[in-house]
Structures are given as C-alpha cells and as structure tokens.
Amino acid sequence: MCGIVGAIAGRDVVPVLVEGLKRLEYRGYDSAGIAVLDDGQVRRVRRTGRVAEMEAAAQAEGIHAQLGIGHTRWATHGGVTEANAHPHVSFGELAVVHNGIIENHDAQRDRLKALGYTFESQTDTEVIAHLVHHHQQQGHDLLAAVQAAAKELHGAYAIAVVSKREPGRMVGARMGCPLLVGLGEGENFLASDVSAIVQATRRVIFLEEGDTVDLTREGVRVFDASGALVTRDEHLSDVSLASLELGPYRHFMQKEIHEQPRAIADTIEQVIANNGFVPQLFGANAEAVLGDIEGVQILACGTSYYAGLTARYWIEAIAGVPCSVEIASEYRYRTVVANPKHLVVTISQSGETLDTMEALKYAKSLGHDKTLSICNVPESAIPRASALVYYTRAGAEIGVASTKAFTTQLVALFTLTCTLAKLRGRLAQAQEAAYLDDLRQLPGSVQHALNLEPQVQVWSERFAPKQHALFLGRGVHYPIALEGALKLKEISYIHAEAYPAGELKHGPLALVDTEMPVVVIAPNDSLLEKVKSNIQEVRARGGEMFVFADLDSHFGESEQVHVIRTPRHVGVLSPIVHSIPVQLLAYHAALARGTDVDKPRNLAKSVTVE
C-alpha cells in the first residue's frame, strides 16, 4: 500500500523522485522521504504528512543527486512518526525503501541486535537495511547482499536499495508486491507503479516473483529467484501524463466519476467489435476453460466484492450457473470444499490486492485451474497468475474511493455472464442482440445519470450534518446500496450501513428516526412494489428518505420523501447506472464536510498488506 520510486541518471534525480512520489501518494500518505547519494554520502530527508512537506524540506536542504530512492508510506508497523518513515538506513552507509510486510522481522531483529545493530524505528523495514548491510560486511557486493538478504525474509516485499560503497548502482527485489523497471536513455528507474515514472519513460519491465534487479545508468540486469540471469519482456505503457492530471476537476474522484461514460465505452469496445459475446474475449483458450464449468466462485475485496455480489444475480438468472461470492481475506483462511469444475474469478482494480492474490493461490492449491482475473492494470500479478483475463479499460484511477473501476468491473462481469449463457445454449440470438444494444446505450445512460449531479449536490447539504445513514436496496440493487454506504463511509466519514430492504423490519428499523437519513435504490423492476412497502415502514417512523428511482417508478414526493429519477429504466444494466448517483452523493457530502476526498484518513488505494 506504500509507494516506491528510484532513479539513476546523469542529471539531478530529486525532481524525478519528488514528482514520482506525488503520483504515488494514492498508495499511502502518512509520511514520505527520499535518500540520495551525494558526494559519496547518503543524505536523507523524511517528513510525516504529505509529499509536499518533504519536498519543501529537501529544497531547504539543497538536496541534489544523480542516484536516489523515495517512498510514500501507509503505516503498518509503527506509528506515523518521522523515525518510522522511509527510507531506513544502516550505519549511514546504505538506504532501503520497502513495500509489504516482513513476517519474520521479530526474529531477524533479535538476531541483528545480537550482531551489534541498533534499531531506531518500530518498522519491519529497518530489519532489511541492517540485514543487507550485514551481508555487505561479509564481503558481498550490493546485488549479492540483497539476494542473500531476500532469502532470509519471509513475507511480501518490494525493495529498492542504494549504498555509498557502490554509488553507481541501485538494486531492487520483489516478492508478493509489485515492482517495475523503467528504461531510459542513459538513465533507469524503479517504481511500484508506472505512473511514478511516466514523466521520464514509458518503456517498462514488470519484475516477476522472486526477481532481483541490478540497475546502472548503462543498463539493467534481472535475476530470477534462483539467481540466474534472465530476460524479461519490455512493454510500452499506455499510461499518459494527461490521465494523471486533474484538468478542470477539483478532485481525482470527481474526474473519475465523470470519466465513466468513456471508461465503459472503452471496456465494451472489444465486445462490440466482435459483434457478440465470444469466449475469446477472455483469452485464446477460454472456450475450453469456460465450456464445461459447473459453477462460479468469485473472490474479491471491498468495492470489487460488491461488484461480485451484483454479478451473482446475473450469472444465476441469465447463465443458469450456480455462483458464490466470498471476501478473499475470509476464503483464504477457511477450509474450503473445492470443486475443480468451478471457475474461480478474482476481481481487483490494481491486480495486486494481497488478500485476493493469496486467495487465488489457495484456490489453485486446491486444484482450481479454471481461473479468470478481471483487472484494470495490465501485467499485474493477479492476471499473470490466472488462466484467463479480462482487462477493464478504466484508465488510471487515482482517487482512493473506487468509481470507474467499479462500473467497468460490472461491465466485464455482465460480459462474462452473457458468454457463459451463450456457451450453455441459454442465450438466444435475439436476446444477445438486445443485450448488445443495451451495452451500446450504456455510456449514454451513464451520462444522463451524471447530469443529475446538481440535484444530488442539493441532497448532500442535508447529509453533511448527519452522523449516520441507512442504505436500502432489493435484489440486484442491494449490492449497489452496499457500495453507496461504503463510499459515504470512506470519504465523508458518515457512518453508513446497507441492508436488503426486506430486512428492515428484522432489526435496522430500530435505528430509524428523524436524524437517520435513509437512501433507497428503487428502479422500476419486479421488486419495486416491495420496496414501496418498505418505504412506508420508514415513513411511519418519521424517517427522511432519499430515493434514487427512474422515470417509470411513480414515486410521489413529500416532506419526508425526496426523489431523484434517472431518465429511464435501463433493464438488466440498471445497477451500473444507479451506481452513479450514490457515488455523487458521497462525493458532495464529503465536500460539504470538508474532508480530504482523494486521500481519506487511514486508507490507501492498493491494499498490498493484510
């Protein structure tokens, strides 16, 4: 959940490090720091808070160098203090930045203390710095010292290391956390994410599990887990600087909400191009993998989990395939009765969510070889570990609260649903044509929902003073209520819960009073009359309701009941369209409360720790 950037060049790399850390701040923003080799010495600047504070300190100290590493932190081991901020150093000779968690750090700390090392922080990362230094003391060069240290580390890590003993060199290693190499002309880079280095290069190498990498200005060498020199493919990233800039928007979340028509259009482009739902959308051998499955198991976390819950309704109703959805962090730690004929679907925006990755590994260890990843980041860890992949084309998502990644995941899952239905003979040609037409019209329907923003903004002013909120939905729209509650919690810090509307009288109704706003997702579907009955239960208790409906729902407004209508009911894809207003409600409620929309407290974007 932290961010790493490193650079070695014939120019001052401090601006590169600082700019890279600013672009990585979505991964963690408790503290930031850089360490550089300047005139044969390791110089370090660290500050708690945002990268801008560290940048000001580096400018004040006149830091300049041609080799350096930087880090922005989301605290795990140890509190948010300058002493716990990265980089960590050993004897003033060597500096390390690290993402992930070292599980055996206590044992290694005791061992290193016995060898005479003193610890200044509460972090597991300081163990790495001293361990690499210890191996250098045994006569190893920097590369060999990092490789030796890596063999003694248990857990997940991506690290970058520099040493004043070898001022023309930077070494990196990865296990379970992403790390990539950026290739330049007479300069090279390390980073957690291509966004950190796109201002310098778009040529990247994605490191594999267990790789170490040796970088100089002149070149890059990659070694696999056994220490053998290997060749990794070079890729040209399609991430653009424009996609990482705010443009006319106040926040990245607002920008990404408004990018959804384009993101959805890009995600369905390959479906439209094929003029139908064909297995090849998921990979060359997809027909063989998908053709004889007996069920679907979806594994995901957070917002992606809610996308999976929505898909369960589609998969069972349209494809006729049993579907279960589980939180990845729960699945990986329970005894599972596996059926290798089930398709295991993992969903992750970043493709590096640790719990989802470990759940996939667990599923594969149980004999599941029919695996599919739905992901937004090409060449990330989870797609590489899956037999099939469907890439959403949401583009870079910087705001911590996911928006366009969620709706494009839903598009991908609907595409999977229709493909499974077609393979099982449950999708007639006329119905397939109708679904394709629904997809073609979806970007326009989403844009219509975005046009409701002024009305939602008025509602948000009523939400801002509240401390609690209740979200209700039924059937396929219940997960959208869950997602709406999560968004409100994440960025406005208003406590919100979501329930199936039919469960209201089984407990949650006790909470309803004049101070508990109730948000209802109520499109004109087969459960609408049931939802209207639930609304009457709220009205009778004096509750104030905020109903997201559509033109066909025929809700009457009153002092207690406020209604915003999407332009028309869009049928089976209604959950995607109704995601938009709940995103807008959370965004504008957060604005009204003055919270940090893009960087909510205690959270970070890519959850690569347990």
TIFI-164272 format. One line per 10 residues: their letters; for each residue x, y, z of C-alpha. Coordinates in steps of 0.001 Angstrom, whole numbers. Last residue first. Example, Ala and Ser with C-alpha at 12.3 -4.5 7.8 and 13.67 -1.06 7.14 Angstrom:
residues 2
sa> 13670/-1060/7140 ~ 12300/-4500/7800
***
This chain:
residues 610
evtvskalnr> -3139/-7998/5308 ~ -840/-5910/3092 ~ -951/-4991/-602 ~ -4098/-2879/-421 ~ -3743/-601/-3428 ~ -5541/2682/-2807 ~ -4811/3830/715 ~ -6917/4357/3817 ~ -6404/5675/7365 ~ -7823/9107/6536
pkdvdtgral> -9364/9699/3133 ~ -6985/10705/335 ~ -8999/11751/-2717 ~ -11828/13425/-807 ~ -9890/15054/2009 ~ -12821/16038/4212 ~ -14559/19425/4216 ~ -17987/18227/5348 ~ -19736/19716/2312 ~ -17110/18224/25
aahyallqvp> -17576/14811/1655 ~ -21339/15042/1127 ~ -20633/16018/-2487 ~ -18515/12946/-3149 ~ -20736/10505/-1275 ~ -23834/11689/-3127 ~ -22028/11613/-6471 ~ -21010/7992/-5960 ~ -24575/7117/-4954 ~ -25833/8875/-8092
ishvipslvg> -23504/6926/-10412 ~ -24006/3396/-9103 ~ -27622/3550/-10276 ~ -26454/3354/-13899 ~ -24419/213/-13296 ~ -27156/-1466/-11253 ~ -29671/-749/-14080 ~ -27847/-2978/-16559 ~ -30664/-5573/-16580 ~ -33248/-3015/-17568
vhrptrivhv> -32247/521/-18420 ~ -35082/2332/-16658 ~ -35303/5877/-17945 ~ -34046/9399/-17275 ~ -32673/8684/-13770 ~ -35048/9997/-11150 ~ -34229/11827/-7946 ~ -36863/11574/-5215 ~ -37206/13136/-1770 ~ -39656/11578/694
qesegfhsdl> -40336/13088/4110 ~ -41676/16482/3031 ~ -43360/14758/123 ~ -42507/13304/-3273 ~ -44641/10726/-5046 ~ -42863/7788/-6582 ~ -44030/6586/-9963 ~ -41101/4240/-10742 ~ -41129/4722/-14522 ~ -38981/7846/-14644
dafvfmeggr> -36265/6273/-12548 ~ -35608/5933/-8819 ~ -32933/7078/-6383 ~ -34954/7735/-3222 ~ -33808/9930/-341 ~ -35939/9193/2692 ~ -36435/11031/5961 ~ -37583/8780/8801 ~ -40581/9638/10962 ~ -41254/6047/11989
arveqinskv> -44297/5620/9698 ~ -42243/6964/6815 ~ -39683/4180/7255 ~ -42284/1407/7152 ~ -43884/3105/4141 ~ -40542/2871/2367 ~ -40532/-870/2907 ~ -43886/-1122/1139 ~ -42503/878/-1775 ~ -39559/-1531/-1953
kellsdnpai> -41940/-4474/-2292 ~ -43760/-2661/-5085 ~ -40458/-2120/-6884 ~ -39330/-5742/-6703 ~ -40008/-6637/-10341 ~ -38051/-3623/-11590 ~ -38751/87/-11772 ~ -35674/1440/-10048 ~ -35617/1872/-6262 ~ -32225/2363/-4577
vvvpmetdvl> -33267/3856/-1221 ~ -31227/6187/956 ~ -32463/6565/4546 ~ -31464/9616/6556 ~ -31242/8902/10306 ~ -31811/12046/12386 ~ -35624/11981/12150 ~ -35694/8397/13388 ~ -34782/4960/12065 ~ -32397/2893/14154
alpghklega> -34959/314/15304 ~ -35839/-265/11637 ~ -32458/-1965/11319 ~ -33695/-5106/13104 ~ -35873/-7559/11206 ~ -38224/-4823/9981 ~ -35632/-3542/7536 ~ -34620/-6966/6259 ~ -36847/-6663/3172 ~ -34927/-3556/2143
pyaeahiysi> -31743/-5573/1830 ~ -29416/-3719/4150 ~ -26736/-1065/3897 ~ -24879/722/6682 ~ -23444/4203/6902 ~ -21276/6035/9427 ~ -20508/9446/7974 ~ -16746/9669/7484 ~ -17274/11681/4267 ~ -14738/9793/2145
eklklagela> -14856/6137/3036 ~ -18133/5975/4901 ~ -20168/7533/2090 ~ -18475/5293/-483 ~ -19142/2195/1604 ~ -22814/3055/2046 ~ -23233/3543/-1701 ~ -21466/252/-2425 ~ -23749/-1636/-70 ~ -26789/29/-1667
ipyhvgrglf> -25393/-1013/-5048 ~ -25077/-4552/-3681 ~ -28834/-4447/-2854 ~ -29661/-3411/-6415 ~ -29582/-6950/-7814 ~ -32309/-7962/-5407 ~ -33521/-5219/-3110 ~ -31939/-1987/-1955 ~ -31636/56/1228 ~ -28986/2458/2527
lahqkpafre> -29015/3789/6110 ~ -27181/6889/7269 ~ -25348/8021/10394 ~ -23560/11123/11688 ~ -25610/13733/9875 ~ -24555/17373/9363 ~ -23413/16781/5748 ~ -26423/14787/4628 ~ -28789/17720/4086 ~ -26143/19551/2059
swvqvqpeln> -25622/16354/73 ~ -29211/16463/-1158 ~ -28577/19716/-3020 ~ -25478/18166/-4591 ~ -27566/15233/-5790 ~ -29815/17612/-7707 ~ -26836/19378/-9294 ~ -25256/15984/-10192 ~ -28254/14623/-12102 ~ -26390/15103/-15390
lahqvsgplq> -24152/12235/-14334 ~ -27156/9906/-14615 ~ -27700/11042/-18203 ~ -24017/10345/-18880 ~ -24457/6836/-17501 ~ -27384/6291/-19870 ~ -25244/7470/-22784 ~ -22424/5101/-21842 ~ -24995/2249/-21545 ~ -26580/2597/-24975
rlddlyaaeq> -24114/279/-26695 ~ -24366/-2159/-23793 ~ -28145/-2307/-24049 ~ -27826/-2891/-27809 ~ -25522/-5801/-27126 ~ -28043/-7158/-24644 ~ -30812/-6950/-27256 ~ -28666/-8670/-29894 ~ -27914/-11473/-27431 ~ -31625/-11780/-26696
aqalrgrlka> -32435/-12125/-30395 ~ -29712/-14734/-30880 ~ -30949/-16820/-27979 ~ -28787/-17005/-24890 ~ -29249/-20147/-22817 ~ -27283/-22542/-25011 ~ -24660/-23169/-22331 ~ -21905/-21370/-24251 ~ -24266/-18437/-24798 ~ -25108/-18174/-21110
ltctltflav> -21426/-18313/-20166 ~ -20668/-15501/-22617 ~ -23616/-13473/-21349 ~ -22452/-13728/-17752 ~ -18829/-12968/-18642 ~ -19933/-9799/-20440 ~ -22023/-8856/-17396 ~ -18920/-9379/-15254 ~ -16835/-7132/-17511 ~ -19484/-4388/-17435
lqttfaktsa> -19676/-4676/-13648 ~ -15905/-4353/-13449 ~ -16221/-1230/-15616 ~ -18639/229/-13065 ~ -16332/-499/-10147 ~ -13109/739/-11792 ~ -14900/3978/-12674 ~ -15614/4670/-9021 ~ -13071/3425/-6472 ~ -12522/5516/-3350
vgieagarty> -8747/6045/-3167 ~ -8821/8509/-6041 ~ -6039/7767/-8524 ~ -7703/5510/-11096 ~ -5563/5225/-14223 ~ -7545/4026/-17216 ~ -10935/2353/-16931 ~ -10219/-175/-19626 ~ -11287/-3330/-17848 ~ -8975/-6170/-18672
yvlasarpia> -10497/-9616/-18941 ~ -8089/-12393/-18036 ~ -7862/-16157/-18344 ~ -5526/-18788/-16869 ~ -4707/-16583/-13895 ~ -1359/-15910/-12174 ~ -385/-13183/-14638 ~ -3781/-11573/-14153 ~ -3199/-11468/-10362 ~ 325/-10011/-10500
sepvncislt> -112/-7019/-12792 ~ 684/-7273/-16493 ~ -2140/-4956/-17492 ~ -3841/-2962/-14711 ~ -7651/-2782/-14644 ~ -8439/-6340/-13602 ~ -10921/-9148/-14002 ~ -8950/-12362/-13463 ~ -10172/-15781/-14536 ~ -9208/-19194/-13197
kdhglskayk> -10067/-22742/-14266 ~ -7068/-24488/-12686 ~ -8706/-25000/-9294 ~ -6932/-27967/-7712 ~ -6929/-26952/-4054 ~ -3523/-25274/-4469 ~ -5090/-23148/-7205 ~ -7730/-21912/-4777 ~ -5066/-21057/-2212 ~ -3040/-19121/-4777
laemtdlteg> -6176/-17238/-5793 ~ -6933/-16411/-2155 ~ -3355/-15173/-1781 ~ -3789/-12818/-4737 ~ -7136/-11604/-3432 ~ -5706/-10948/31 ~ -2705/-9157/-1457 ~ -4531/-6837/-3837 ~ -2013/-6633/-6711 ~ -4192/-6595/-9818
sqsitvvlhk> -4861/-2927/-9199 ~ -8616/-2902/-9758 ~ -9044/-6419/-8424 ~ -11585/-9146/-9203 ~ -10774/-12852/-8950 ~ -12989/-15369/-10728 ~ -12615/-19069/-9885 ~ -14486/-21195/-12439 ~ -15843/-24321/-10807 ~ -15021/-27749/-12245
pnavvtryry> -12161/-28050/-9733 ~ -14781/-28360/-6960 ~ -13219/-27382/-3655 ~ -14613/-27829/-176 ~ -12817/-24960/1508 ~ -11301/-24943/4981 ~ -11060/-21279/5899 ~ -8228/-18765/5816 ~ -8026/-17859/2121 ~ -11781/-17526/1798
esaievscpv> -12076/-14920/4538 ~ -9487/-12496/3115 ~ -10950/-13020/-348 ~ -14455/-11947/600 ~ -16690/-14536/-978 ~ -19151/-14759/-3839 ~ -20954/-17931/-4830 ~ -22448/-18675/-8239 ~ -24539/-21559/-9552 ~ -24796/-21280/-13355
gaiaeiwyra> -28106/-20587/-15092 ~ -26446/-18090/-17434 ~ -29099/-15374/-17146 ~ -30511/-15685/-13621 ~ -27537/-17358/-11904 ~ -24855/-15278/-13544 ~ -26787/-12005/-13345 ~ -27684/-12234/-9657 ~ -24151/-13353/-8794 ~ -22754/-10442/-10793
tlgayystgc> -24078/-7926/-8286 ~ -22317/-9722/-5436 ~ -19117/-9745/-7493 ~ -19265/-5991/-7994 ~ -19761/-5700/-4244 ~ -16578/-7722/-3724 ~ -14732/-5355/-6066 ~ -15785/-2473/-3816 ~ -14118/-4089/-828 ~ -12344/-7384/-1505
aliqvgeidg> -12632/-10114/-4145 ~ -13185/-13809/-4799 ~ -15927/-15059/-7143 ~ -16649/-18793/-7344 ~ -18557/-19842/-10473 ~ -20234/-23189/-11066 ~ -20276/-26383/-13099 ~ -17740/-25360/-15749 ~ -17622/-27260/-19030 ~ -17140/-24644/-21746
lvaeanagfl> -15389/-21939/-19760 ~ -11855/-23335/-19840 ~ -12007/-24849/-23336 ~ -13689/-21744/-24749 ~ -11200/-19501/-22978 ~ -8127/-20912/-24695 ~ -7201/-17714/-26558 ~ -8249/-15428/-23737 ~ -11239/-13753/-22105 ~ -12749/-12050/-25162
qpvfgnnaiv> -12047/-15334/-26982 ~ -15117/-16783/-25283 ~ -17440/-14823/-27602 ~ -20230/-12471/-26578 ~ -21284/-10643/-29716 ~ -20492/-8263/-32534 ~ -16765/-8938/-32055 ~ -16084/-5192/-32249 ~ -18983/-4585/-29865 ~ -17428/-6873/-27266
qeitdaiarp> -13968/-5334/-27839 ~ -15339/-1848/-27308 ~ -17193/-2765/-24116 ~ -14352/-1584/-21853 ~ -13639/1544/-23917 ~ -17291/2595/-23803 ~ -17386/1978/-20058 ~ -14284/4099/-19489 ~ -15650/6858/-21745 ~ -19004/7040/-19954
qehiekqmfh> -17183/6685/-16610 ~ -14815/9635/-16949 ~ -17158/11867/-14917 ~ -16764/9744/-11792 ~ -13014/9674/-12418 ~ -12741/13444/-12528 ~ -14799/13825/-9346 ~ -12634/11258/-7593 ~ -9495/12936/-8917 ~ -10538/16136/-7192
rypglelsal> -11414/19703/-8112 ~ -11824/19000/-11825 ~ -10736/21148/-14790 ~ -7627/19083/-15554 ~ -6733/16842/-12648 ~ -3624/15307/-14207 ~ -2735/11602/-14231 ~ -4640/10769/-17409 ~ -2861/13634/-19159 ~ 522/12139/-18279
svdslhedrt> -394/9061/-20270 ~ -497/5416/-19229 ~ -253/3240/-22364 ~ 2935/1595/-21144 ~ 5334/227/-23757 ~ 6439/-3185/-22571 ~ 9842/-4881/-22349 ~ 9864/-8623/-21796 ~ 12015/-10096/-19052 ~ 15346/-11723/-19843
vlagsadfvr> 17010/-13858/-17190 ~ 20293/-14069/-15264 ~ 20038/-16975/-12817 ~ 19904/-16220/-9092 ~ 17427/-18989/-8285 ~ 14645/-16472/-7682 ~ 15235/-14871/-11087 ~ 17897/-12314/-11970 ~ 17346/-9129/-13977 ~ 20142/-6948/-15359
vgertldvtd> 19611/-3329/-16331 ~ 21813/-951/-18277 ~ 24147/1986/-18676 ~ 22955/4216/-15884 ~ 23152/1272/-13504 ~ 20417/-1038/-12311 ~ 20613/-4545/-10817 ~ 17307/-6351/-10496 ~ 16137/-9115/-8187 ~ 13286/-11397/-9131
geelfivrrt> 11441/-13618/-6642 ~ 8026/-13115/-8219 ~ 8348/-11485/-11641 ~ 9505/-7982/-12491 ~ 7487/-5937/-14971 ~ 9807/-4229/-17466 ~ 8889/-727/-18614 ~ 9303/1701/-21508 ~ 7010/4683/-20888 ~ 9811/6951/-19689
aqviasvdsa> 10583/10105/-17704 ~ 7197/11669/-16926 ~ 5779/8130/-16846 ~ 7963/7375/-13837 ~ 5589/7320/-10883 ~ 2546/6445/-13023 ~ 4285/3185/-13951 ~ 3592/1845/-10472 ~ 5758/469/-7701 ~ 8820/2098/-9215
lfnegeglgv> 12428/1563/-10266 ~ 14231/3740/-12808 ~ 16941/3872/-15444 ~ 19111/6516/-17055 ~ 21468/6746/-20053 ~ 18472/6633/-22380 ~ 15563/5377/-20319 ~ 14112/2084/-19125 ~ 11654/1958/-16220 ~ 11801/-1135/-14047
llpcgmragv> 8791/-2497/-12210 ~ 7934/-3548/-8679 ~ 4695/-5024/-7416 ~ 4426/-6776/-4043 ~ 4393/-10549/-3486 ~ 8166/-10967/-3680 ~ 10233/-8216/-5227 ~ 13847/-7089/-5352 ~ 15678/-3908/-6315 ~ 19298/-2839/-6607
mrgperksvv> 20724/593/-7419 ~ 24262/1221/-8678 ~ 26737/3946/-9482 ~ 27498/4902/-5869 ~ 28715/1432/-4863 ~ 30044/1683/-1284 ~ 27608/4567/-720 ~ 24807/2051/-890 ~ 21395/2112/-2584 ~ 18476/-270/-2078
aiayaghlek> 14991/-657/-3542 ~ 12535/-3108/-2037 ~ 9282/-4870/-2893 ~ 8104/-7160/-164 ~ 5739/-9857/992 ~ 6527/-12292/3768 ~ 9536/-14222/4967 ~ 12967/-12651/4551 ~ 16136/-14752/4779 ~ 16420/-15454/1052
aaaqvaalld> 15968/-11742/383 ~ 19019/-10947/2499 ~ 21250/-13114/313 ~ 19919/-11526/-2874 ~ 20328/-8041/-1414 ~ 23911/-8785/-378 ~ 24690/-10333/-3771 ~ 23499/-7198/-5564 ~ 25289/-4843/-3175 ~ 28638/-6644/-3310
hgqqqhhhvl> 29191/-9388/-762 ~ 32208/-9369/1567 ~ 30623/-10460/4831 ~ 30124/-6812/5771 ~ 27906/-6485/2714 ~ 25813/-9298/4162 ~ 25385/-7336/7397 ~ 24445/-4212/5440 ~ 21697/-6148/3669 ~ 20408/-7378/7033
haivetdtqs> 20646/-3911/8587 ~ 18543/-2316/5852 ~ 16070/-5213/5757 ~ 15488/-5121/9525 ~ 14772/-1400/9247 ~ 11791/-2346/7110 ~ 9964/-4178/9906 ~ 9289/-829/11478 ~ 9444/308/15104 ~ 12320/2667/14407
eftyglaklr> 15843/3492/15633 ~ 17255/-19/15788 ~ 20858/-672/16830 ~ 22906/-3422/15197 ~ 25536/-5225/17273 ~ 25270/-8799/15967 ~ 22949/-9706/18850 ~ 20721/-6856/17734 ~ 20705/-8395/14266 ~ 19459/-11759/15561
drqadhneii> 16759/-10182/17698 ~ 15583/-8061/14745 ~ 15593/-11102/12443 ~ 13333/-12990/14839 ~ 10981/-10028/15142 ~ 11033/-9346/11403 ~ 9792/-12823/10494 ~ 6606/-11648/8767 ~ 8205/-8923/6688 ~ 5280/-6845/5430
gnhvvalegf> 4889/-5045/2114 ~ 6555/-2082/454 ~ 10172/-1177/1205 ~ 12694/1618/882 ~ 16328/969/1817 ~ 19410/3110/2449 ~ 23041/2044/2972 ~ 26095/3636/4503 ~ 24825/5772/7400 ~ 25310/2788/9679
svhphanaet> 22149/1217/8240 ~ 19489/3443/6748 ~ 15722/3470/6527 ~ 13984/5366/3729 ~ 11251/5504/4930 ~ 9243/6985/7800 ~ 9274/5267/11200 ~ 11535/7871/12814 ~ 9440/10639/11255 ~ 6381/9327/13033
vgghtawrth> 3098/7774/11933 ~ 3025/4754/14203 ~ 4920/1514/13973 ~ 4494/-1482/11688 ~ 1677/-784/9225 ~ 1730/2899/8247 ~ 887/3881/4670 ~ 4111/5370/3413 ~ 5464/7372/488 ~ 8939/6308/-560
giglqahige> 11969/7611/-2428 ~ 15250/6332/-3847 ~ 18281/8158/-5170 ~ 21082/8449/-7689 ~ 22178/11535/-9651 ~ 21992/13868/-6679 ~ 20771/17230/-5407 ~ 19435/18122/-1939 ~ 19581/21825/-1159 ~ 18473/21464/2471
aqaaaemeav> 15572/23870/2016 ~ 14585/22124/-1208 ~ 14526/18760/552 ~ 12410/20221/3382 ~ 9908/21684/932 ~ 9644/18344/-858 ~ 9056/16526/2432 ~ 6124/18802/3174 ~ 4782/18419/-370 ~ 4925/14622/-42
rgtrrvrrvq> 2179/14708/2548 ~ 2297/14104/6264 ~ 5276/12935/8283 ~ 8625/14098/6943 ~ 11817/12467/5771 ~ 15007/13751/4117 ~ 18087/11540/3729 ~ 21631/12072/2549 ~ 23852/9036/1994 ~ 27392/10215/1317
gddlvaigas> 29806/9862/-1598 ~ 29288/13377/-2876 ~ 25513/12951/-2830 ~ 23919/9516/-2767 ~ 20221/10073/-2252 ~ 17551/9124/283 ~ 13961/10300/-69 ~ 11038/10508/2328 ~ 7294/10478/2755 ~ 4779/10107/5573
dygryelrkl> 1179/9052/6232 ~ 263/9366/2549 ~ -154/5900/1101 ~ -897/4366/-2287 ~ -2696/7490/-3548 ~ 570/9330/-2946 ~ 2187/7516/-5855 ~ 1876/10443/-8276 ~ 3350/12787/-5661 ~ 6095/10251/-5018
gevlvpvvdr> 7044/10231/-8694 ~ 7210/14028/-8801 ~ 9506/14013/-5778 ~ 11737/11274/-7129 ~ 12005/12843/-10576 ~ 12739/16263/-9069 ~ 15496/14638/-6959 ~ 17041/12887/-9974 ~ 19577/15584/-10867 ~ 21030/14521/-14198
gaiagvigcm> 23293/11710/-15422 ~ 20782/9162/-14202 ~ 19818/6633/-11510 ~ 16251/6723/-10263 ~ 14087/5144/-7582 ~ 10387/5242/-6786 ~ 8447/3267/-4193 ~ 4864/3654/-2996 ~ 3100/2190/31 ~ 0/0/0
***
